């Protein structure tokens, strides 16, 4: 999958809110690949991030920071 790498997770981690991933193929496959990359990285710092489907553009996924109270 072109453009899908662990760097997307670290870009989201370093941003204020997250990043947008433009999916050229099936967003479900892209999501699976991104979660596999995060799992393989074994970096606990990335656990504060989630992937959300854009409500307005089905070819976009967002990697966003979870709200603090979501972890409780």
Residue frames as qw, qx, qy, qz and C-alpha x, y, z in Angstrom:
[[0.000, 0.889, 0.458, 0.000, 0.00, 0.00, 0.00],
 [0.445, 0.399, -0.026, 0.801, 1.75, 3.12, -1.17],
 [0.121, -0.601, 0.072, -0.787, 1.99, 5.91, 1.39],
 [0.782, -0.554, -0.100, -0.267, 1.14, 3.72, 4.39],
 [0.603, 0.293, -0.566, 0.480, 3.99, 3.57, 6.90],
 [0.546, -0.500, -0.514, 0.434, 4.75, 3.81, 10.59],
 [0.246, 0.059, -0.027, 0.967, 5.63, 7.44, 9.92],
 [0.310, -0.530, -0.429, -0.662, 1.92, 8.24, 9.75],
 [0.645, -0.594, -0.468, 0.112, 1.56, 7.25, 13.41],
 [0.546, -0.302, -0.183, 0.760, 4.52, 9.40, 14.47],
 [0.056, 0.310, 0.248, 0.916, 3.26, 12.36, 12.43],
 [0.477, -0.628, -0.457, -0.411, -0.07, 12.08, 14.24],
 [0.678, -0.485, -0.384, 0.397, 1.68, 11.78, 17.59],
 [0.435, -0.146, -0.034, 0.888, 3.66, 14.95, 16.92],
 [0.060, -0.438, -0.377, -0.814, 0.69, 16.97, 15.67],
 [0.278, -0.166, 0.380, -0.867, -1.84, 18.86, 17.75],
 [0.737, 0.065, 0.247, -0.626, -4.86, 16.74, 16.74],
 [0.772, 0.060, 0.629, 0.072, -3.78, 14.07, 14.25],
 [0.013, -0.374, 0.608, 0.701, -3.33, 13.47, 10.53],
 [0.767, 0.407, 0.142, -0.475, -5.46, 12.64, 7.50],
 [0.374, -0.206, 0.834, 0.350, -4.64, 9.53, 5.47],
 [0.606, 0.432, -0.183, -0.643, -5.96, 9.58, 1.91],
 [0.647, -0.050, 0.761, 0.008, -6.83, 6.00, 0.92],
 [0.298, 0.404, -0.568, -0.652, -6.30, 5.07, -2.70],
 [0.374, -0.043, -0.898, -0.229, -7.80, 1.65, -2.17],
 [0.602, -0.521, -0.573, -0.194, -10.00, -0.02, 0.38],
 [0.185, -0.707, 0.327, -0.600, -10.00, 2.02, 3.64],
 [0.891, -0.396, 0.100, -0.197, -10.58, -1.14, 5.67],
 [0.909, 0.171, -0.110, 0.364, -7.36, -2.67, 4.31],
 [0.281, 0.649, -0.254, 0.660, -5.48, 0.57, 4.95],
 [0.551, -0.652, 0.211, -0.477, -6.77, 0.64, 8.55],
 [0.980, -0.193, 0.019, 0.038, -5.69, -2.99, 9.07],
 [0.730, 0.393, -0.175, 0.531, -2.22, -2.21, 7.69],
 [0.015, -0.716, 0.254, -0.650, -1.86, 0.87, 9.91],
 [0.741, -0.554, 0.190, -0.329, -2.86, -1.04, 13.05],
 [0.971, 0.023, -0.050, 0.234, -0.42, -3.84, 12.13],
 [0.482, 0.573, -0.237, 0.619, 2.37, -1.29, 11.75],
 [0.337, -0.700, 0.265, -0.572, 1.57, 0.19, 15.18],
 [0.927, -0.338, 0.090, -0.132, 1.45, -3.25, 16.78],
 [0.888, 0.227, -0.110, 0.384, 4.78, -4.22, 15.22],
 [0.211, 0.720, -0.260, 0.607, 6.41, -0.98, 16.40],
 [0.681, -0.408, -0.539, 0.282, 5.67, -1.97, 20.03],
 [0.208, 0.239, -0.209, 0.925, 5.81, 1.70, 21.03],
 [0.164, -0.572, -0.737, 0.321, 3.50, 2.46, 23.97],
 [0.021, -0.381, -0.047, 0.923, 3.55, 6.16, 23.07],
 [0.209, -0.020, -0.615, -0.760, 1.41, 5.35, 20.02],
 [0.133, -0.377, -0.911, 0.100, -1.41, 3.85, 22.13],
 [0.079, 0.520, 0.380, -0.761, -2.95, 7.29, 22.65],
 [0.259, 0.325, -0.420, -0.807, -3.89, 7.35, 18.94],
 [0.572, 0.315, 0.735, -0.183, -6.87, 5.86, 17.14],
 [0.058, 0.017, 0.648, 0.759, -8.03, 5.59, 13.55],
 [0.364, 0.521, 0.521, -0.570, -11.38, 7.15, 12.64],
 [0.369, 0.429, 0.660, 0.495, -13.23, 7.06, 9.32],
 [0.026, 0.081, -0.045, -0.995, -13.90, 10.55, 8.01],
 [0.342, 0.495, 0.701, -0.383, -17.64, 11.22, 8.24],
 [0.389, 0.761, 0.053, -0.516, -17.55, 13.42, 5.13],
 [0.472, 0.640, -0.547, -0.262, -15.05, 11.62, 2.87],
 [0.961, -0.153, 0.180, -0.147, -15.11, 7.81, 2.83],
 [0.826, 0.411, -0.206, 0.325, -11.68, 7.67, 1.18],
 [0.120, 0.662, -0.453, 0.585, -10.06, 9.32, 4.21],
 [0.745, -0.435, -0.463, 0.203, -8.98, 7.89, 7.52],
 [0.087, -0.847, 0.255, -0.458, -7.92, 10.09, 10.40],
 [0.684, -0.126, -0.555, 0.456, -5.29, 9.12, 12.95],
 [0.230, -0.766, -0.017, -0.601, -6.34, 11.17, 15.95],
 [0.149, 0.220, -0.729, 0.631, -5.37, 11.61, 19.56],
 [0.440, -0.531, -0.720, -0.080, -7.86, 10.17, 22.02],
 [0.302, -0.748, 0.072, -0.587, -9.33, 12.42, 24.63],
 [0.049, 0.399, -0.769, 0.497, -7.83, 11.88, 28.09],
 [0.575, -0.099, 0.513, -0.630, -11.13, 10.74, 29.62],
 [0.829, 0.243, -0.328, -0.383, -11.58, 8.01, 26.98],
 [0.496, 0.326, -0.777, 0.211, -8.92, 5.91, 28.69],
 [0.208, -0.201, 0.695, -0.658, -10.80, 5.74, 32.00]]
